[in-house]
Amino acid sequence: MTQYNPNPFLNIGIASLKFAREYSVLFNDLIMNNHTYLNDVQPQVGNILDQMRLDPEMHDFTDEDLMGILLKMQIFQMGLSVMDVNGLLPEVFDEEKLIAMMERTGKDIIAGARSLKIQRLD
């Protein structure tokens, strides 16, 4: 619920990254031990898609397009968080650099999805 960034989609990633950093032991336990109750505390996908649509760059994507973008970003963000909390990144990767990397990757994924959407229309 906290707004770290005015971009709603980036805000979701920042919140996830901050959770992993602030609660690294809990994060590792939840992720690495595949707790089934983790699904019970995740936001509903529809709510996440609604948040994504608030981004002017994504309002014209279909639900299927948004789901693809979301999955790719979840995979990236999860890998980035696992590497971060386990000390697998170079020390220069402070929180600011991680957020910048997430933002650039998100833009790349959105641009790729837009390119595919245009190709489908041709």
C-alpha positions in Angstrom: 0.0 0.0 0.0 3.0 2.3 0.5 3.7 4.5 -2.5 7.5 4.4 -3.2 7.2 5.7 -6.7 4.4 7.4 -8.7 4.6 4.6 -11.4 2.2 1.9 -10.1 3.9 -1.0 -11.8 7.4 0.0 -10.6 5.9 0.6 -7.1 4.9 -3.1 -6.9 8.5 -4.2 -7.7 10.0 -1.7 -5.2 7.6 -3.0 -2.5 8.7 -6.6 -3.2 12.4 -5.7 -3.2 12.1 -3.7 0.0 10.3 -6.6 1.7 13.0 -9.0 0.7 15.7 -6.7 2.0 14.0 -5.8 5.3 12.8 -9.3 6.1 15.5 -11.4 4.4 15.1 -14.4 6.7 11.4 -14.5 6.2 11.7 -13.9 2.5 14.2 -16.8 2.1 12.0 -19.1 4.1 8.9 -18.2 2.1 10.5 -18.4 -1.3 13.0 -21.2 -0.9 10.7 -23.5 1.1 7.7 -23.1 -1.2 5.1 -22.4 1.5 1.6 -23.0 0.2 0.1 -20.2 2.4 2.2 -17.6 0.4 -0.5 -17.7 -2.2 -3.1 -16.6 0.5 -1.3 -13.3 1.2 -0.5 -12.4 -2.4 -2.6 -9.6 -3.9 -5.3 -10.7 -6.4 -4.0 -10.8 -10.0 -6.9 -8.6 -11.0 -5.8 -5.9 -8.5 -2.3 -6.0 -9.9 -3.5 -5.7 -13.5 -5.7 -2.7 -12.4 -2.5 -1.1 -11.0 -0.6 -1.8 -14.1 -3.3 -0.2 -16.3 -2.8 3.0 -14.3 0.5 3.3 -16.1 -0.1 5.4 -19.3 2.3 3.1 -21.2 0.2 0.0 -20.4 -3.4 1.1 -20.5 -3.9 -0.3 -24.0 -2.6 -3.8 -23.3 -5.0 -6.8 -23.1 -5.2 -8.9 -19.9 -3.1 -11.5 -21.7 -0.4 -9.0 -22.6 -0.4 -7.6 -19.0 -0.1 -11.2 -17.6 2.9 -11.8 -19.8 4.6 -8.6 -18.7 3.8 -9.3 -15.0 5.2 -12.9 -15.2 8.4 -11.7 -16.8 8.8 -8.9 -14.2 8.0 -11.3 -11.3 10.7 -13.7 -12.5 13.2 -10.9 -12.9 12.3 -9.3 -9.5 12.4 -12.6 -7.7 15.8 -13.5 -9.1 17.1 -10.0 -8.3 15.8 -10.2 -4.7 17.2 -13.7 -4.2 20.6 -12.6 -5.4 20.4 -9.4 -3.3 19.5 -11.0 0.0 22.0 -13.8 -0.4 24.9 -11.4 -1.2 25.3 -12.6 -4.8 25.4 -9.1 -6.3 28.5 -6.8 -6.4 28.6 -4.5 -3.4 27.9 -1.4 -5.6 24.3 -2.6 -6.0 22.6 -0.5 -3.3 18.9 -0.1 -3.2 18.9 2.8 -5.5 20.8 0.9 -8.2 18.5 -2.1 -7.8 15.4 0.0 -8.3 16.9 1.7 -11.3 17.7 -1.8 -12.8 14.1 -2.9 -12.2 12.8 0.2 -13.8 15.0 -0.2 -16.9 14.1 -3.9 -17.2 10.4 -3.1 -16.8 10.7 -0.6 -19.7 12.5 -3.1 -21.8 9.8 -5.8 -21.2 7.0 -3.3 -21.9 8.8 -2.2 -25.1 9.2 -5.8 -26.1 5.5 -6.5 -25.4 4.5 -3.4 -27.4 6.7 -4.6 -30.3 5.0 -8.0 -30.3 1.6 -6.4 -30.2 2.4 -4.3 -33.2 3.8 -7.3 -35.1 0.5 -9.2 -34.4 -1.4 -6.3 -35.9 0.6 -6.5 -39.1 
